[in-house]
Amino acid sequence: EDVARIYTAEIVSAVSHLHANGVMHRDLKPENILLDADGH
């Protein structure tokens, strides 16, 4: 549950950053979310 909250917060932060810079993401779904070796 705590890990899910962390990932959710990171995704929300990333989408907010994109929107603040004029980038819109139209197809946000789990298949389109990538994690690196560190899990971020």
N, C-alpha and C positions, 0 to 999 in steps of 0.2 A: 504494500500500500504506500509506504514512504517513497519507494523507488518510482512508482507510478506518478506520484505528485511531483517529484523532481523532473521526470521526463516531460510531464504536462507543462510545468512552469518553463522549461527550456524551449518547448515548442511554441508556447504563447509568446515568449520573449522574442524568439526568432521571427515569428510572423509579424509581431508589432514592429520590429526593426525593419523588415521588408516594407511594410506599409508606410512607415515614416520616411522611407527613401523612395517612395513612388512605385514600389514593386508590388503587384497583386498576384496572389497564388490562387488559381481557380480550381485546382484539383487536389486539395489537401486530404489525404487519406493515408492510413498506415503503410501501404505499399510504396508511398512516395517519400517516406521519412527514412533517412540513412543515418546509421550510427558508425562512428569510427572505432578503432581498436580500444579506445578508452571508454567507450559507451556513451559518447556525446556526439 
